[in-house]
């Protein structure tokens, strides 16, 4: 009787372990999505000044994955040949034409001509004139882009009646197809240390919020040229600016500026020699990393961004304190809990079927070289995650519903939760 009881217990244990083994999930059992490479983020550059738009310059753009060229002035000689070169290089062009007042473009039907930049950094008082110009545009320019680039806004500066008011009033008055703004976030302080401008995250926070409300894409013009107290970005600093933008769902990353005759500027292209500088190669390398996976990113729509305070160095990034539209990362996102050793931005995304994804961007100053470890606890239906880091994909299994993800200094990592087949 005793022996029978022991045998029965052994059989039960074998059955239990067998069931556990049958219930375990391996990477091969996960629903890993595949994506057609048929969508691209806007990777643009502001022309600046004194560029001879030869075939060689368009080759430089193409090799740097630049697909949009903005702000080319007519006196720089755009022509049929110019637009033909752009088309051959896969570059769409938005020339500068701030004097536009209803005249038809000579290049209206050229495939490379996308629209005009009709205003740069308007004030609130300019909105009525912009509204009139937009109405005229809608009657004259068919489906071309009425492009305006907005000011950044300083923390505590009420020159616009508040930055929320500035951006929301512009959208309400002009009804643009794209919201674009510029901010150059990395500066040298009096000691020569690179610092992050306090308004950087706030401006993205505000612009992304109102762009989402209006249902229009957000473009962000970032620092690509040393000037005044702004630094000459290395590859890590290019990468970081772009990863922060992607945490806020931007659809356009536009580098300012390609070249300049101003002696205070150091640009990707030297205007005297018309040859690339070190900045060009830094920009090129960072662009290549984004271009390697932008077709995946573009399949997801941004829902909001959460600020996650670091457990080791909380609020070391002062800029994170000014994000008034930050969302709860655990609300309708598939996330049960999230923690990070260092300050983190967590962009929340969904695909067309409501499946979530997250952009985890290290929020610390890239000059400080601080990596962070993120613990992401997900809803029980998820068994693994697809991690995309600089375009490289890898699959991680969840342990107790959680994934531990390393996000390096200057890095942004895109994470897609995976269910079992």
KOLTIGU-855456 format. One record per residue (C-alpha): x, y, z; residue in one letter; chain; residue number from 1. Coordinates in steps of 0.1 Angstrom, whole numbers, padded with zeros to 4 digits. Layout:
<rs>
R       X       Y       Z   kolti   drenvo   domi
R       X       Y       Z       a        A    NUM
...
</rs>
This chain:
<rs>
R       X       Y       Z   kolti   drenvo   domi
R    0000    0000    0000       x        A      1
R    0028    0024    0009       x        A      2
R    0047    0014   -0023       x        A      3
R    0016    0020   -0044       x        A      4
R    0012    0055   -0028       x        A      5
R    0048    0064   -0037       x        A      6
R    0044    0051   -0073       x        A      7
R    0013    0072   -0076       x        A      8
R    0031    0103   -0064       x        A      9
R    0059    0097   -0088       x        A     10
R    0034    0093   -0117       x        A     11
R    0017    0125   -0107       x        A     12
R    0050    0144   -0105       x        A     13
R    0060    0130   -0139       x        A     14
R    0027    0141   -0154       x        A     15
R    0030    0175   -0138       x        A     16
R    0065    0181   -0152       x        A     17
R    0053    0168   -0185       x        A     18
R    0025    0193   -0186       x        A     19
R    0049    0221   -0177       x        A     20
R    0072    0210   -0204       x        A     21
R    0044    0210   -0229       x        A     22
R    0033    0244   -0217       x        A     23
R    0067    0261   -0221       x        A     24
R    0072    0285   -0249       x        A     25
R    0104    0289   -0270       x        A     26
R    0114    0316   -0294       x        A     27
R    0101    0294   -0323       x        A     28
R    0066    0295   -0307       x        A     29
R    0063    0333   -0308       x        A     30
R    0044    0354   -0333       x        A     31
R    0072    0375   -0346       x        A     32
R    0059    0401   -0371       x        A     33
R    0075    0408   -0404       x        A     34
R    0073    0441   -0422       x        A     35
R    0075    0452   -0458       x        A     36
R    0102    0477   -0465       x        A     37
R    0077    0501   -0481       x        A     38
R    0076    0531   -0458       x        A     39
R    0103    0557   -0449       x        A     40
R    0106    0583   -0422       x        A     41
R    0115    0618   -0435       x        A     42
R    0152    0622   -0431       x        A     43
R    0158    0658   -0442       x        A     44
R    0183    0685   -0442       x        A     45
R    0180    0723   -0443       x        A     46
R    0200    0736   -0473       x        A     47
R    0216    0765   -0455       x        A     48
R    0236    0787   -0479       x        A     49
R    0263    0786   -0505       x        A     50
R    0258    0751   -0518       x        A     51
R    0264    0744   -0555       x        A     52
R    0237    0718   -0561       x        A     53
R    0257    0696   -0585       x        A     54
R    0251    0659   -0591       x        A     55
R    0279    0652   -0565       x        A     56
R    0260    0671   -0538       x        A     57
R    0229    0650   -0544       x        A     58
R    0251    0619   -0543       x        A     59
R    0262    0630   -0508       x        A     60
R    0226    0634   -0498       x        A     61
R    0217    0600   -0511       x        A     62
R    0246    0583   -0494       x        A     63
R    0236    0599   -0461       x        A     64
R    0200    0586   -0465       x        A     65
R    0186    0621   -0469       x        A     66
R    0153    0620   -0487       x        A     67
R    0141    0656   -0482       x        A     68
R    0159    0689   -0489       x        A     69
R    0144    0720   -0474       x        A     70
R    0149    0757   -0477       x        A     71
R    0168    0760   -0510       x        A     72
R    0167    0796   -0522       x        A     73
R    0159    0804   -0558       x        A     74
R    0190    0825   -0561       x        A     75
R    0210    0793   -0555       x        A     76
R    0198    0783   -0590       x        A     77
R    0171    0756   -0587       x        A     78
R    0160    0747   -0622       x        A     79
R    0147    0717   -0642       x        A     80
R    0182    0702   -0640       x        A     81
R    0182    0708   -0602       x        A     82
R    0149    0690   -0597       x        A     83
R    0160    0662   -0621       x        A     84
R    0191    0656   -0600       x        A     85
R    0170    0655   -0569       x        A     86
R    0146    0630   -0584       x        A     87
R    0174    0608   -0595       x        A     88
R    0188    0608   -0560       x        A     89
R    0154    0600   -0544       x        A     90
R    0152    0635   -0528       x        A     91
R    0120    0655   -0524       x        A     92
R    0125    0692   -0524       x        A     93
R    0107    0720   -0504       x        A     94
R    0123    0752   -0517       x        A     95
R    0122    0785   -0497       x        A     96
R    0096    0809   -0511       x        A     97
R    0085    0832   -0483       x        A     98
R    0073    0858   -0508       x        A     99
R    0048    0834   -0524       x        A    100
R    0016    0852   -0530       x        A    101
R   -0006    0831   -0552       x        A    102
R    0016    0826   -0583       x        A    103
R    0018    0791   -0598       x        A    104
R    0051    0773   -0595       x        A    105
R    0072    0766   -0627       x        A    106
R    0079    0732   -0611       x        A    107
R    0044    0723   -0600       x        A    108
R    0044    0691   -0620       x        A    109
R    0079    0679   -0613       x        A    110
R    0079    0648   -0591       x        A    111
R    0107    0661   -0569       x        A    112
R    0088    0693   -0560       x        A    113
R    0068    0688   -0529       x        A    114
R    0058    0724   -0519       x        A    115
R    0073    0756   -0506       x        A    116
R    0086    0768   -0472       x        A    117
R    0064    0799   -0470       x        A    118
R    0074    0810   -0435       x        A    119
R    0100    0803   -0409       x        A    120
R    0094    0809   -0372       x        A    121
R    0062    0830   -0372       x        A    122
R    0050    0849   -0342       x        A    123
R    0014    0848   -0330       x        A    124
R    0007    0881   -0348       x        A    125
R    0016    0865   -0381       x        A    126
R   -0011    0838   -0379       x        A    127
R   -0038    0860   -0396       x        A    128
R   -0015    0865   -0426       x        A    129
R   -0006    0829   -0426       x        A    130
R   -0043    0819   -0425       x        A    131
R   -0050    0841   -0456       x        A    132
R   -0020    0827   -0474       x        A    133
R   -0031    0791   -0466       x        A    134
R   -0066    0798   -0481       x        A    135
R   -0050    0811   -0512       x        A    136
R   -0026    0782   -0513       x        A    137
R   -0055    0757   -0511       x        A    138
R   -0070    0772   -0542       x        A    139
R   -0038    0775   -0562       x        A    140
R   -0013    0748   -0552       x        A    141
R   -0034    0716   -0554       x        A    142
R   -0019    0689   -0533       x        A    143
R    0015    0706   -0526       x        A    144
R    0027    0711   -0491       x        A    145
R    0022    0745   -0474       x        A    146
R    0053    0743   -0452       x        A    147
R    0059    0764   -0421       x        A    148
R    0085    0759   -0394       x        A    149
R    0077    0770   -0359       x        A    150
R    0098    0786   -0331       x        A    151
R    0109    0766   -0301       x        A    152
R    0096    0779   -0268       x        A    153
R    0116    0786   -0236       x        A    154
R    0105    0773   -0202       x        A    155
R    0088    0801   -0183       x        A    156
R    0089    0825   -0213       x        A    157
R    0055    0839   -0220       x        A    158
R    0064    0856   -0253       x        A    159
R    0039    0834   -0271       x        A    160
R    0013    0834   -0244       x        A    161
R    0028    0801   -0234       x        A    162
R    0041    0775   -0258       x        A    163
R    0009    0754   -0256       x        A    164
R   -0010    0784   -0267       x        A    165
R    0014    0792   -0295       x        A    166
R    0013    0758   -0311       x        A    167
R   -0024    0751   -0305       x        A    168
R   -0034    0786   -0319       x        A    169
R   -0013    0781   -0350       x        A    170
R   -0029    0747   -0357       x        A    171
R   -0064    0760   -0351       x        A    172
R   -0058    0791   -0373       x        A    173
R   -0038    0777   -0402       x        A    174
R   -0048    0740   -0402       x        A    175
R   -0015    0728   -0416       x        A    176
R   -0009    0693   -0430       x        A    177
R    0024    0690   -0411       x        A    178
R    0036    0705   -0378       x        A    179
R    0073    0714   -0379       x        A    180
R    0095    0731   -0353       x        A    181
R    0132    0734   -0346       x        A    182
R    0151    0731   -0314       x        A    183
R    0189    0726   -0310       x        A    184
R    0192    0709   -0276       x        A    185
R    0229    0705   -0270       x        A    186
R    0251    0734   -0259       x        A    187
R    0284    0741   -0242       x        A    188
R    0282    0757   -0208       x        A    189
R    0307    0782   -0194       x        A    190
R    0330    0753   -0184       x        A    191
R    0329    0737   -0219       x        A    192
R    0307    0708   -0208       x        A    193
R    0279    0698   -0231       x        A    194
R    0244    0703   -0215       x        A    195
R    0208    0697   -0226       x        A    196
R    0186    0727   -0230       x        A    197
R    0157    0725   -0204       x        A    198
R    0131    0732   -0230       x        A    199
R    0140    0702   -0253       x        A    200
R    0116    0675   -0240       x        A    201
R    0090    0701   -0232       x        A    202
R    0089    0714   -0268       x        A    203
R    0086    0678   -0282       x        A    204
R    0060    0671   -0255       x        A    205
R    0038    0700   -0265       x        A    206
R    0042    0697   -0303       x        A    207
R    0036    0660   -0303       x        A    208
R    0005    0664   -0282       x        A    209
R   -0012    0690   -0305       x        A    210
R    0000    0673   -0337       x        A    211
R   -0017    0641   -0325       x        A    212
R   -0049    0660   -0316       x        A    213
R   -0049    0675   -0351       x        A    214
R   -0041    0641   -0367       x        A    215
R   -0010    0655   -0385       x        A    216
R    0026    0643   -0386       x        A    217
R    0053    0661   -0365       x        A    218
R    0086    0671   -0380       x        A    219
R    0115    0680   -0358       x        A    220
R    0146    0700   -0369       x        A    221
R    0176    0690   -0349       x        A    222
R    0212    0703   -0344       x        A    223
R    0236    0693   -0371       x        A    224
R    0259    0723   -0372       x        A    225
R    0281    0740   -0346       x        A    226
R    0272    0776   -0342       x        A    227
R    0270    0801   -0313       x        A    228
R    0272    0780   -0282       x        A    229
R    0257    0749   -0298       x        A    230
R    0281    0719   -0301       x        A    231
R    0293    0701   -0332       x        A    232
R    0274    0668   -0327       x        A    233
R    0293    0635   -0327       x        A    234
R    0275    0604   -0340       x        A    235
R    0262    0596   -0305       x        A    236
R    0247    0631   -0302       x        A    237
R    0231    0628   -0336       x        A    238
R    0217    0594   -0326       x        A    239
R    0204    0607   -0293       x        A    240
R    0186    0637   -0307       x        A    241
R    0168    0614   -0332       x        A    242
R    0160    0588   -0307       x        A    243
R    0144    0614   -0284       x        A    244
R    0124    0626   -0314       x        A    245
R    0112    0591   -0321       x        A    246
R    0102    0586   -0285       x        A    247
R    0077    0614   -0293       x        A    248
R    0065    0598   -0325       x        A    249
R    0081    0623   -0350       x        A    250
R    0076    0614   -0387       x        A    251
R    0103    0638   -0399       x        A    252
R    0139    0643   -0386       x        A    253
R    0155    0673   -0404       x        A    254
R    0191    0683   -0398       x        A    255
R    0200    0720   -0395       x        A    256
R    0220    0729   -0415       x        A    257
R    0239    0714   -0445       x        A    258
R    0262    0743   -0453       x        A    259
R    0267    0780   -0444       x        A    260
R    0289    0809   -0455       x        A    261
R    0288    0823   -0419       x        A    262
R    0323    0818   -0404       x        A    263
R    0306    0811   -0370       x        A    264
R    0292    0778   -0385       x        A    265
R    0308    0744   -0388       x        A    266
R    0285    0723   -0410       x        A    267
R    0283    0689   -0426       x        A    268
R    0295    0705   -0459       x        A    269
R    0323    0730   -0461       x        A    270
R    0309    0758   -0482       x        A    271
R    0344    0768   -0495       x        A    272
R    0354    0734   -0507       x        A    273
R    0319    0719   -0511       x        A    274
R    0333    0688   -0495       x        A    275
R    0320    0668   -0465       x        A    276
R    0333    0675   -0430       x        A    277
R    0334    0651   -0400       x        A    278
R    0299    0663   -0392       x        A    279
R    0287    0649   -0425       x        A    280
R    0300    0614   -0416       x        A    281
R    0285    0616   -0381       x        A    282
R    0251    0625   -0396       x        A    283
R    0254    0598   -0422       x        A    284
R    0262    0571   -0397       x        A    285
R    0232    0581   -0374       x        A    286
R    0209    0583   -0404       x        A    287
R    0219    0548   -0416       x        A    288
R    0209    0534   -0382       x        A    289
R    0174    0550   -0384       x        A    290
R    0169    0541   -0421       x        A    291
R    0177    0504   -0413       x        A    292
R    0144    0501   -0394       x        A    293
R    0122    0531   -0402       x        A    294
R    0098    0509   -0422       x        A    295
R    0090    0491   -0389       x        A    296
R    0087    0524   -0370       x        A    297
R    0063    0538   -0396       x        A    298
R    0039    0509   -0391       x        A    299
R    0031    0522   -0356       x        A    300
R    0012    0553   -0345       x        A    301
R    0024    0573   -0315       x        A    302
R   -0001    0574   -0285       x        A    303
R    0019    0593   -0259       x        A    304
R    0052    0595   -0241       x        A    305
R    0058    0586   -0204       x        A    306
R    0087    0600   -0184       x        A    307
R    0103    0573   -0162       x        A    308
R    0124    0586   -0133       x        A    309
R    0157    0568   -0128       x        A    310
R    0161    0547   -0097       x        A    311
R    0198    0554   -0094       x        A    312
R    0201    0591   -0105       x        A    313
R    0165    0604   -0105       x        A    314
R    0159    0636   -0125       x        A    315
R    0195    0639   -0135       x        A    316
R    0180    0652   -0168       x        A    317
R    0163    0685   -0157       x        A    318
R    0145    0687   -0190       x        A    319
R    0123    0657   -0180       x        A    320
R    0107    0678   -0153       x        A    321
R    0088    0700   -0178       x        A    322
R    0068    0674   -0197       x        A    323
R    0032    0684   -0189       x        A    324
R    0016    0660   -0213       x        A    325
R    0034    0629   -0200       x        A    326
R    0012    0598   -0200       x        A    327
R    0008    0569   -0176       x        A    328
R    0028    0541   -0192       x        A    329
R    0005    0514   -0176       x        A    330
R   -0027    0527   -0191       x        A    331
R   -0040    0507   -0221       x        A    332
R   -0005    0500   -0233       x        A    333
R    0002    0463   -0223       x        A    334
R    0027    0475   -0197       x        A    335
R    0021    0464   -0161       x        A    336
R    0052    0481   -0147       x        A    337
R    0083    0498   -0159       x        A    338
R    0115    0509   -0141       x        A    339
R    0149    0522   -0153       x        A    340
R    0181    0528   -0135       x        A    341
R    0185    0562   -0153       x        A    342
R    0160    0587   -0165       x        A    343
R    0140    0573   -0195       x        A    344
R    0115    0583   -0221       x        A    345
R    0090    0556   -0230       x        A    346
R    0071    0563   -0262       x        A    347
R    0038    0543   -0265       x        A    348
R    0028    0532   -0300       x        A    349
R    0001    0510   -0316       x        A    350
R   -0002    0494   -0350       x        A    351
R   -0034    0495   -0371       x        A    352
R   -0047    0464   -0352       x        A    353
R   -0041    0480   -0318       x        A    354
R   -0009    0459   -0310       x        A    355
R    0015    0479   -0288       x        A    356
R    0051    0488   -0292       x        A    357
R    0075    0511   -0271       x        A    358
R    0104    0534   -0279       x        A    359
R    0127    0533   -0249       x        A    360
R    0151    0563   -0251       x        A    361
R    0179    0569   -0226       x        A    362
R    0170    0604   -0214       x        A    363
R    0204    0612   -0199       x        A    364
R    0230    0635   -0214       x        A    365
R    0249    0615   -0240       x        A    366
R    0281    0633   -0228       x        A    367
R    0277    0616   -0194       x        A    368
R    0280    0581   -0210       x        A    369
R    0254    0565   -0187       x        A    370
R    0238    0533   -0198       x        A    371
R    0206    0522   -0182       x        A    372
R    0189    0488   -0175       x        A    373
R    0151    0488   -0180       x        A    374
R    0127    0463   -0165       x        A    375
R    0096    0460   -0186       x        A    376
R    0067    0440   -0171       x        A    377
R    0040    0431   -0196       x        A    378
R    0005    0418   -0197       x        A    379
R    0004    0380   -0191       x        A    380
R   -0006    0372   -0227       x        A    381
R    0029    0383   -0239       x        A    382
R    0057    0357   -0239       x        A    383
R    0085    0376   -0254       x        A    384
R    0096    0408   -0271       x        A    385
R    0112    0418   -0304       x        A    386
R    0140    0443   -0296       x        A    387
R    0153    0467   -0324       x        A    388
R    0185    0485   -0316       x        A    389
R    0201    0505   -0343       x        A    390
R    0182    0485   -0368       x        A    391
R    0194    0451   -0355       x        A    392
R    0165    0428   -0344       x        A    393
R    0167    0402   -0316       x        A    394
R    0141    0382   -0297       x        A    395
R    0140    0380   -0259       x        A    396
R    0118    0357   -0239       x        A    397
R    0100    0371   -0209       x        A    398
R    0108    0358   -0174       x        A    399
R    0079    0362   -0149       x        A    400
R    0062    0384   -0175       x        A    401
R    0092    0408   -0176       x        A    402
R    0120    0417   -0200       x        A    403
R    0153    0432   -0189       x        A    404
R    0165    0455   -0217       x        A    405
R    0198    0474   -0218       x        A    406
R    0196    0509   -0233       x        A    407
R    0230    0525   -0239       x        A    408
R    0239    0561   -0235       x        A    409
R    0226    0580   -0265       x        A    410
R    0204    0550   -0275       x        A    411
R    0168    0544   -0283       x        A    412
R    0155    0508   -0284       x        A    413
R    0122    0499   -0301       x        A    414
R    0103    0470   -0283       x        A    415
R    0074    0450   -0297       x        A    416
R    0056    0426   -0273       x        A    417
R    0051    0391   -0288       x        A    418
R    0023    0365   -0281       x        A    419
R    0026    0328   -0286       x        A    420
R    0013    0311   -0317       x        A    421
</rs>
